[in-house]
Amino acid sequence: MEMGEDFCLNAALEMGTIPLVHNAEDKRETLKSYVQTYLKEEIQAEAIVRNLAGFSRFLPVAALLHGQTMNLSNLARDCEVGRPTVSGFFQILQDTLLLKTLSAYDAKLRVRERKRAKCYFIDPGLVRAIKRQYGPVTVEEKGPLFEGLIFTLLMFQKDTFDDFEDVLYWSPAESKHVEVDFLLIQGKDKIAIEAKSTDVIRPEYFKGLRAIADLKGIRRRMLVYCGQRRRVTQDGIEVLPFSDFVDVLRKRAL
């Protein structure tokens, strides 16, 4: 992921951070070629799937689930293939490093907290190219794309530096409309992170972070957003601009 001095968040959300695309003169055409090459060389040439037509139908539908929970039965119906086939397709996306899943926090002996995993493609430009969206990022797109970018950064930090053991999301069964995007597990400690793709913070954005305060082991609560002002709320929630959050990761200061 390119995160140098010339990094632009809006450009990253629109065209992604894949070095090949980032350095290209025609980023749109490079993204198109990237997806086509993946289908032709990675999938077709290697004979990874027998049903290439079905996989080609599945891919843009799966991209619509970026940042959402995976309902394989519904997805199979939309793609006109069987549920086991869709499950296999998702495994292919993971095996070829295009997609990662995010499991829900599952407290011991709390079976009711078990939820479906969420799925994130590894790059915002990639998921947009799969959906054939190349123009400016819409308001509806920005939230999942920004959340996905944060997830990619966290997974890079985990896999590269082993700064924490796991990345999960939190959605307690007793509160249907309460959720925290990311819960980092560091031994007995936990860090809660909420991603908001807006420049202005609203009071309701803190709902999940305040609800999770009572979870055992919570050491830090952070809200990462697209604005410029860094502050700490009266109850200890850190509000960080995206660039400040990246600095925290670079310094391994979580």
C-alpha atoms as a printed R data frame, in Angstrom:
    type eleno elety resid chain resno       x       y       z
1   ATOM     1    CA   MET     A     1   0.000   0.000   0.000
2   ATOM     2    CA   GLU     A     2   1.348   3.392  -1.027
3   ATOM     3    CA   MET     A     3   1.217   5.748   1.991
4   ATOM     4    CA   GLY     A     4   3.970   8.243   1.173
5   ATOM     5    CA   GLU     A     5   3.975  12.019   1.433
6   ATOM     6    CA   ASP     A     6   1.905  12.305  -1.747
7   ATOM     7    CA   PHE     A     7  -0.869  10.111  -0.309
8   ATOM     8    CA   CYS     A     8  -4.364  11.517  -0.873
9   ATOM     9    CA   LEU     A     9  -7.230   9.854   0.981
10  ATOM    10    CA   ASN     A    10  -9.910  10.813  -1.552
11  ATOM    11    CA   ALA     A    11  -7.793   9.508  -4.432
12  ATOM    12    CA   ALA     A    12  -7.110   6.299  -2.507
13  ATOM    13    CA   LEU     A    13 -10.820   5.708  -1.963
14  ATOM    14    CA   GLU     A    14 -11.548   6.375  -5.638
15  ATOM    15    CA   MET     A    15  -8.726   4.493  -7.366
16  ATOM    16    CA   GLY     A    16  -7.168   2.452  -4.579
17  ATOM    17    CA   THR     A    17  -3.660   1.954  -3.257
18  ATOM    18    CA   ILE     A    18  -2.306  -0.925  -5.352
19  ATOM    19    CA   PRO     A    19   1.207   0.248  -6.389
20  ATOM    20    CA   LEU     A    20   0.703  -0.753 -10.040
21  ATOM    21    CA   VAL     A    21  -2.405   1.432 -10.205
22  ATOM    22    CA   HIS     A    22  -1.074   4.210  -7.976
23  ATOM    23    CA   ASN     A    23   1.942   4.721 -10.264
24  ATOM    24    CA   ALA     A    24   0.041   4.415 -13.560
25  ATOM    25    CA   GLU     A    25  -0.742   7.396 -15.791
26  ATOM    26    CA   ASP     A    26  -4.158   5.971 -16.669
27  ATOM    27    CA   LYS     A    27  -5.362   4.563 -13.363
28  ATOM    28    CA   ARG     A    28  -8.832   3.703 -14.644
29  ATOM    29    CA   GLU     A    29  -7.582   1.528 -17.496
30  ATOM    30    CA   THR     A    30  -4.991  -0.071 -15.236
31  ATOM    31    CA   LEU     A    31  -7.699  -1.031 -12.752
32  ATOM    32    CA   LYS     A    32  -9.814  -2.507 -15.534
33  ATOM    33    CA   SER     A    33  -6.860  -4.528 -16.788
34  ATOM    34    CA   TYR     A    34  -6.056  -5.669 -13.253
35  ATOM    35    CA   VAL     A    35  -9.495  -7.268 -12.838
36  ATOM    36    CA   GLN     A    36  -9.470  -8.767 -16.348
37  ATOM    37    CA   THR     A    37  -5.997 -10.206 -15.799
38  ATOM    38    CA   TYR     A    38  -7.127 -11.723 -12.515
39  ATOM    39    CA   LEU     A    39 -10.025 -13.520 -14.217
40  ATOM    40    CA   LYS     A    40  -8.021 -14.680 -17.233
41  ATOM    41    CA   GLU     A    41  -4.676 -15.592 -15.698
42  ATOM    42    CA   GLU     A    42  -5.363 -16.282 -12.036
43  ATOM    43    CA   ILE     A    43  -8.727 -18.010 -12.402
44  ATOM    44    CA   GLN     A    44  -9.153 -19.298 -15.961
45  ATOM    45    CA   ALA     A    45  -5.573 -20.204 -16.858
46  ATOM    46    CA   GLU     A    46  -4.967 -21.953 -13.545
47  ATOM    47    CA   ALA     A    47  -8.324 -23.742 -13.849
48  ATOM    48    CA   ILE     A    48  -9.167 -22.743 -10.282
49  ATOM    49    CA   VAL     A    49 -12.917 -22.892 -10.958
50  ATOM    50    CA   ARG     A    50 -14.853 -25.098 -13.334
51  ATOM    51    CA   ASN     A    51 -17.718 -22.640 -13.631
52  ATOM    52    CA   LEU     A    52 -15.994 -19.466 -14.829
53  ATOM    53    CA   ALA     A    53 -19.283 -17.913 -15.980
54  ATOM    54    CA   GLY     A    54 -20.763 -18.439 -12.529
55  ATOM    55    CA   PHE     A    55 -17.682 -16.979 -10.862
56  ATOM    56    CA   SER     A    56 -17.837 -13.951 -13.180
57  ATOM    57    CA   ARG     A    57 -21.462 -13.371 -12.125
58  ATOM    58    CA   PHE     A    58 -20.563 -13.878  -8.486
59  ATOM    59    CA   LEU     A    59 -17.684 -11.390  -8.373
60  ATOM    60    CA   PRO     A    60 -19.608  -8.071  -8.810
61  ATOM    61    CA   VAL     A    61 -22.383  -9.287  -6.515
62  ATOM    62    CA   ALA     A    62 -19.812 -10.155  -3.856
63  ATOM    63    CA   ALA     A    63 -18.298  -6.685  -4.270
64  ATOM    64    CA   LEU     A    64 -21.644  -5.204  -3.225
65  ATOM    65    CA   LEU     A    65 -21.159  -6.920   0.144
66  ATOM    66    CA   HIS     A    66 -17.907  -5.054   0.851
67  ATOM    67    CA   GLY     A    67 -18.056  -4.237   4.563
68  ATOM    68    CA   GLN     A    68 -21.225  -6.262   5.160
69  ATOM    69    CA   THR     A    69 -21.997  -9.628   6.699
70  ATOM    70    CA   MET     A    70 -21.957 -12.613   4.347
71  ATOM    71    CA   ASN     A    71 -25.278 -14.354   3.793
72  ATOM    72    CA   LEU     A    72 -24.251 -17.210   1.510
73  ATOM    73    CA   SER     A    73 -27.800 -18.427   0.868
74  ATOM    74    CA   ASN     A    74 -28.981 -15.040  -0.385
75  ATOM    75    CA   LEU     A    75 -25.846 -14.595  -2.449
76  ATOM    76    CA   ALA     A    76 -26.235 -18.025  -4.041
77  ATOM    77    CA   ARG     A    77 -29.774 -17.143  -5.060
78  ATOM    78    CA   ASP     A    78 -28.675 -13.818  -6.561
79  ATOM    79    CA   CYS     A    79 -25.880 -15.522  -8.529
80  ATOM    80    CA   GLU     A    80 -28.042 -18.485  -9.587
81  ATOM    81    CA   VAL     A    81 -25.604 -21.048  -8.210
82  ATOM    82    CA   GLY     A    82 -25.662 -23.412  -5.240
83  ATOM    83    CA   ARG     A    83 -24.667 -22.378  -1.727
84  ATOM    84    CA   PRO     A    84 -21.633 -24.724  -1.645
85  ATOM    85    CA   THR     A    85 -20.478 -23.157  -4.908
86  ATOM    86    CA   VAL     A    86 -20.698 -19.650  -3.443
87  ATOM    87    CA   SER     A    87 -18.834 -20.805  -0.354
88  ATOM    88    CA   GLY     A    88 -16.116 -22.142  -2.640
89  ATOM    89    CA   PHE     A    89 -16.006 -18.885  -4.594
90  ATOM    90    CA   PHE     A    90 -15.463 -16.920  -1.380
91  ATOM    91    CA   GLN     A    91 -12.649 -19.278  -0.443
92  ATOM    92    CA   ILE     A    92 -11.028 -18.631  -3.831
93  ATOM    93    CA   LEU     A    93 -11.139 -14.866  -3.211
94  ATOM    94    CA   GLN     A    94  -9.409 -15.426   0.119
95  ATOM    95    CA   ASP     A    95  -6.860 -17.865  -1.305
96  ATOM    96    CA   THR     A    96  -5.968 -15.419  -4.095
97  ATOM    97    CA   LEU     A    97  -5.657 -12.597  -1.516
98  ATOM    98    CA   LEU     A    98  -8.409 -10.408  -2.958
99  ATOM    99    CA   LEU     A    99 -10.637 -10.601   0.093
100 ATOM   100    CA   LYS     A   100 -10.381 -11.034   3.845
101 ATOM   101    CA   THR     A   101 -13.085 -11.807   6.360
102 ATOM   102    CA   LEU     A   102 -13.763 -10.178   9.726
103 ATOM   103    CA   SER     A   103 -15.279 -12.371  12.414
104 ATOM   104    CA   ALA     A   104 -17.529 -11.157  15.197
105 ATOM   105    CA   TYR     A   105 -16.291 -11.045  18.777
106 ATOM   106    CA   ASP     A   106 -17.472 -14.203  20.505
107 ATOM   107    CA   ALA     A   107 -17.237 -14.010  24.282
108 ATOM   108    CA   LYS     A   108 -16.694 -17.328  26.010
109 ATOM   109    CA   LEU     A   109 -19.944 -19.075  26.881
110 ATOM   110    CA   ARG     A   110 -21.919 -16.346  25.103
111 ATOM   111    CA   VAL     A   111 -23.269 -18.327  22.169
112 ATOM   112    CA   ARG     A   112 -25.839 -15.653  21.321
113 ATOM   113    CA   GLU     A   113 -23.067 -13.231  20.367
114 ATOM   114    CA   ARG     A   114 -22.020 -15.378  17.414
115 ATOM   115    CA   LYS     A   115 -22.714 -13.580  14.146
116 ATOM   116    CA   ARG     A   116 -21.856 -13.952  10.491
117 ATOM   117    CA   ALA     A   117 -18.446 -12.783   9.357
118 ATOM   118    CA   LYS     A   118 -18.068  -9.607   7.319
119 ATOM   119    CA   CYS     A   119 -16.093  -9.489   4.085
120 ATOM   120    CA   TYR     A   120 -13.718  -6.811   2.829
121 ATOM   121    CA   PHE     A   121 -11.894  -6.650  -0.478
122 ATOM   122    CA   ILE     A   122  -8.271  -5.701   0.101
123 ATOM   123    CA   ASP     A   123  -8.364  -2.406  -1.821
124 ATOM   124    CA   PRO     A   124 -11.022   0.289  -2.414
125 ATOM   125    CA   GLY     A   125 -10.077   0.776  -6.064
126 ATOM   126    CA   LEU     A   126 -10.277  -2.947  -6.673
127 ATOM   127    CA   VAL     A   127 -13.771  -3.319  -5.246
128 ATOM   128    CA   ARG     A   128 -14.957  -0.326  -7.302
129 ATOM   129    CA   ALA     A   129 -13.421  -1.747 -10.480
130 ATOM   130    CA   ILE     A   130 -15.174  -5.070  -9.930
131 ATOM   131    CA   LYS     A   131 -18.452  -3.120  -9.708
132 ATOM   132    CA   ARG     A   132 -17.385  -1.055 -12.754
133 ATOM   133    CA   GLN     A   133 -17.510   2.178 -10.763
134 ATOM   134    CA   TYR     A   134 -14.736   4.547 -11.820
135 ATOM   135    CA   GLY     A   135 -16.114   8.039 -11.241
136 ATOM   136    CA   PRO     A   136 -16.000  10.147  -8.083
137 ATOM   137    CA   VAL     A   137 -16.864   8.262  -4.906
138 ATOM   138    CA   THR     A   138 -20.510   8.692  -3.934
139 ATOM   139    CA   VAL     A   139 -21.704   9.370  -0.400
140 ATOM   140    CA   GLU     A   140 -23.185   5.856  -0.253
141 ATOM   141    CA   GLU     A   141 -19.870   4.284  -1.259
142 ATOM   142    CA   LYS     A   142 -17.571   6.297   0.951
143 ATOM   143    CA   GLY     A   143 -18.491   4.702   4.276
144 ATOM   144    CA   PRO     A   144 -17.745   1.071   3.341
145 ATOM   145    CA   LEU     A   145 -14.665   2.091   1.324
146 ATOM   146    CA   PHE     A   146 -13.191   4.078   4.226
147 ATOM   147    CA   GLU     A   147 -14.014   1.299   6.673
148 ATOM   148    CA   GLY     A   148 -12.382  -1.216   4.347
149 ATOM   149    CA   LEU     A   149  -9.235   0.903   4.079
150 ATOM   150    CA   ILE     A   150  -8.961   1.000   7.883
151 ATOM   151    CA   PHE     A   151  -9.418  -2.779   7.966
152 ATOM   152    CA   THR     A   152  -6.652  -3.287   5.397
153 ATOM   153    CA   LEU     A   153  -4.293  -1.109   7.460
154 ATOM   154    CA   LEU     A   154  -5.106  -3.014  10.637
155 ATOM   155    CA   MET     A   155  -4.572  -6.384   8.964
156 ATOM   156    CA   PHE     A   156  -1.252  -5.188   7.541
157 ATOM   157    CA   GLN     A   157  -0.209  -4.099  11.033
158 ATOM   158    CA   LYS     A   158  -1.244  -7.436  12.510
159 ATOM   159    CA   ASP     A   159   0.346  -9.611   9.838
160 ATOM   160    CA   THR     A   160   3.562  -7.583   9.530
161 ATOM   161    CA   PHE     A   161   4.349  -6.585  13.107
162 ATOM   162    CA   ASP     A   162   2.174  -8.907  15.185
163 ATOM   163    CA   ASP     A   163   1.093  -5.920  17.296
164 ATOM   164    CA   PHE     A   164  -2.156  -7.674  18.200
165 ATOM   165    CA   GLU     A   165  -3.453 -11.216  17.980
166 ATOM   166    CA   ASP     A   166  -6.789 -10.660  16.287
167 ATOM   167    CA   VAL     A   167  -9.056  -8.139  14.575
168 ATOM   168    CA   LEU     A   168 -12.797  -8.618  15.112
169 ATOM   169    CA   TYR     A   169 -15.984  -6.580  15.080
170 ATOM   170    CA   TRP     A   170 -18.334  -6.193  18.041
171 ATOM   171    CA   SER     A   171 -22.102  -6.573  17.797
172 ATOM   172    CA   PRO     A   172 -23.764  -7.698  21.033
173 ATOM   173    CA   ALA     A   173 -26.884  -9.826  20.659
174 ATOM   174    CA   GLU     A   174 -28.795  -7.841  23.255
175 ATOM   175    CA   SER     A   175 -28.458  -4.573  21.281
176 ATOM   176    CA   LYS     A   176 -29.402  -4.989  17.614
177 ATOM   177    CA   HIS     A   177 -28.424  -1.478  16.547
178 ATOM   178    CA   VAL     A   178 -25.162  -1.202  18.475
179 ATOM   179    CA   GLU     A   179 -21.869  -2.120  16.835
180 ATOM   180    CA   VAL     A   180 -18.178  -1.242  16.824
181 ATOM   181    CA   ASP     A   181 -16.329  -1.656  13.529
182 ATOM   182    CA   PHE     A   182 -13.106  -3.145  14.890
183 ATOM   183    CA   LEU     A   183 -12.017  -4.756  18.137
184 ATOM   184    CA   LEU     A   184  -8.295  -5.459  18.462
185 ATOM   185    CA   ILE     A   185  -7.227  -8.204  20.851
186 ATOM   186    CA   GLN     A   186  -3.889  -7.722  22.635
187 ATOM   187    CA   GLY     A   187  -3.645 -10.473  25.229
188 ATOM   188    CA   LYS     A   188  -6.105  -9.490  27.936
189 ATOM   189    CA   ASP     A   189  -6.416  -5.970  26.525
190 ATOM   190    CA   LYS     A   190  -8.815  -4.792  23.847
191 ATOM   191    CA   ILE     A   191  -8.891  -1.679  21.638
192 ATOM   192    CA   ALA     A   192 -12.166  -0.542  20.069
193 ATOM   193    CA   ILE     A   193 -12.036   1.418  16.803
194 ATOM   194    CA   GLU     A   194 -14.900   3.056  14.920
195 ATOM   195    CA   ALA     A   195 -14.405   4.374  11.356
196 ATOM   196    CA   LYS     A   196 -16.492   7.313  10.106
197 ATOM   197    CA   SER     A   197 -16.089   8.707   6.598
198 ATOM   198    CA   THR     A   198 -17.296  12.211   7.461
199 ATOM   199    CA   ASP     A   199 -15.563  15.507   8.179
200 ATOM   200    CA   VAL     A   200 -17.919  16.338  11.038
201 ATOM   201    CA   ILE     A   201 -18.497  14.194  14.117
202 ATOM   202    CA   ARG     A   202 -22.053  13.719  15.355
203 ATOM   203    CA   PRO     A   203 -22.991  12.598  18.891
204 ATOM   204    CA   GLU     A   204 -24.597   9.374  17.642
205 ATOM   205    CA   TYR     A   205 -21.263   8.229  16.205
206 ATOM   206    CA   PHE     A   206 -20.093   7.440  19.747
207 ATOM   207    CA   LYS     A   207 -22.965   5.056  20.522
208 ATOM   208    CA   GLY     A   208 -21.048   1.824  19.959
209 ATOM   209    CA   LEU     A   209 -17.837   3.042  21.576
210 ATOM   210    CA   ARG     A   210 -19.736   4.047  24.705
211 ATOM   211    CA   ALA     A   211 -21.629   0.762  24.823
212 ATOM   212    CA   ILE     A   212 -18.420  -1.273  24.588
213 ATOM   213    CA   ALA     A   213 -16.795   0.572  27.506
214 ATOM   214    CA   ASP     A   214 -18.103  -2.061  29.926
215 ATOM   215    CA   LEU     A   215 -16.547  -4.957  28.016
216 ATOM   216    CA   LYS     A   216 -13.799  -6.488  30.119
217 ATOM   217    CA   GLY     A   217 -10.314  -5.493  29.025
218 ATOM   218    CA   ILE     A   218 -11.152  -2.376  27.012
219 ATOM   219    CA   ARG     A   219  -7.989  -0.270  27.205
220 ATOM   220    CA   ARG     A   220  -8.566   2.265  24.460
221 ATOM   221    CA   ARG     A   221 -11.470   3.563  22.356
222 ATOM   222    CA   MET     A   222 -10.851   5.436  19.110
223 ATOM   223    CA   LEU     A   223 -12.979   7.089  16.451
224 ATOM   224    CA   VAL     A   224 -11.142   7.616  13.135
225 ATOM   225    CA   TYR     A   225 -12.674  10.113  10.711
226 ATOM   226    CA   CYS     A   226 -11.980  12.295   7.671
227 ATOM   227    CA   GLY     A   227 -11.831  15.609   9.520
228 ATOM   228    CA   GLN     A   228  -8.805  17.538  10.792
229 ATOM   229    CA   ARG     A   229  -9.349  18.074  14.517
230 ATOM   230    CA   ARG     A   230  -7.901  15.679  17.064
231 ATOM   231    CA   ARG     A   231  -9.463  15.571  20.517
232 ATOM   232    CA   VAL     A   232 -10.494  13.376  23.427
233 ATOM   233    CA   THR     A   233 -14.070  13.270  24.721
234 ATOM   234    CA   GLN     A   234 -14.866  13.682  28.404
235 ATOM   235    CA   ASP     A   235 -15.326   9.928  28.758
236 ATOM   236    CA   GLY     A   236 -11.967   9.140  27.170
237 ATOM   237    CA   ILE     A   237 -12.765   8.373  23.515
238 ATOM   238    CA   GLU     A   238  -9.959   9.507  21.201
239 ATOM   239    CA   VAL     A   239 -11.118  11.254  18.024
240 ATOM   240    CA   LEU     A   240  -8.402  10.938  15.376
241 ATOM   241    CA   PRO     A   241  -8.122  12.308  11.844
242 ATOM   242    CA   PHE     A   242  -7.159   9.573   9.387
243 ATOM   243    CA   SER     A   243  -3.615  10.921   8.978
244 ATOM   244    CA   ASP     A   244  -3.088  10.882  12.757
245 ATOM   245    CA   PHE     A   245  -4.332   7.309  12.930
246 ATOM   246    CA   VAL     A   246  -1.848   6.292  10.229
247 ATOM   247    CA   ASP     A   247   0.922   7.923  12.294
248 ATOM   248    CA   VAL     A   248  -0.152   5.883  15.324
249 ATOM   249    CA   LEU     A   249   0.139   2.714  13.251
250 ATOM   250    CA   ARG     A   250   3.520   3.718  11.815
251 ATOM   251    CA   LYS     A   251   4.875   4.323  15.298
252 ATOM   252    CA   ARG     A   252   3.298   1.071  16.503
253 ATOM   253    CA   ALA     A   253   1.718   3.109  19.278
254 ATOM   254    CA   LEU     A   254  -1.677   1.469  19.598
